Amino acid sequence: MKFEIYKDKNGEWRWHLKAANHEKIATSGEGYKNKADALHAIELVKSSSHAPVEEI
C-alpha cells in the first residue's frame, strides 16, 4: 500500500491510499490549502491503525 498526495483542480492538496493492486481504498475527503496539512492528515491515518471498530 502507499499514500499518494496531489493538487486538485482547485489547487488544494489531497491524498489517497492505494492498495497493492492499485485500487484506491481511502481518500482525504477534503482539500487542504497547505501541503503540510495534507501530510499531517496522512500521519494521523497512519497512526490510527489500532483504532477500535464500532458498529453504528
N, C-alpha and C positions, 0 to 999 in steps of 0.2 A: 504494500500500500504506500501511497505517497500523497502529500498535500501539494496542490498547485495553486499559486497565487497570481492574480492578473488584474488588470484595469478593465472595467466595463466601458460601454459606450458613453456613459456619463462621466467618465474619469474617476470613478470610485474604485477602491481596491476591494476585491472579493477573493474567496478561496473555495476550493472544493477538494474533497478527499476521493481518491480513485483507488479501486481495488486492483489486485494483480492482473485481472482480466480487462483493465482499463475502463470499467464501468464506474460512473460517479455513484458514490454511496452516501455522501453528505455534502452539503453546501453551506456557505456562510449565512445565507438567508437575508443578509443586509450588506450594503456597501459601506466602506469606510473611507473617509477623506484622507487619512494618513495610512501609509503602508505599515507603520509601526503598530497601529491599532489592529489591523488585519492579522499581523504576525502574532500579536498578543492573544487574539481570539483563537488562533491555531494552537498556541501553547495551552490555553485553557481547555480546549478539547482534548489535547494530548494528555493533560494531567488528570482528566476525569475518567480514566479507564476503569477505576474502581467504584464509580458512582453506582448506587443501587438502581435497580429497575423496578418501577412501580406501575402496577396495572391501574388504570383510571377509568 
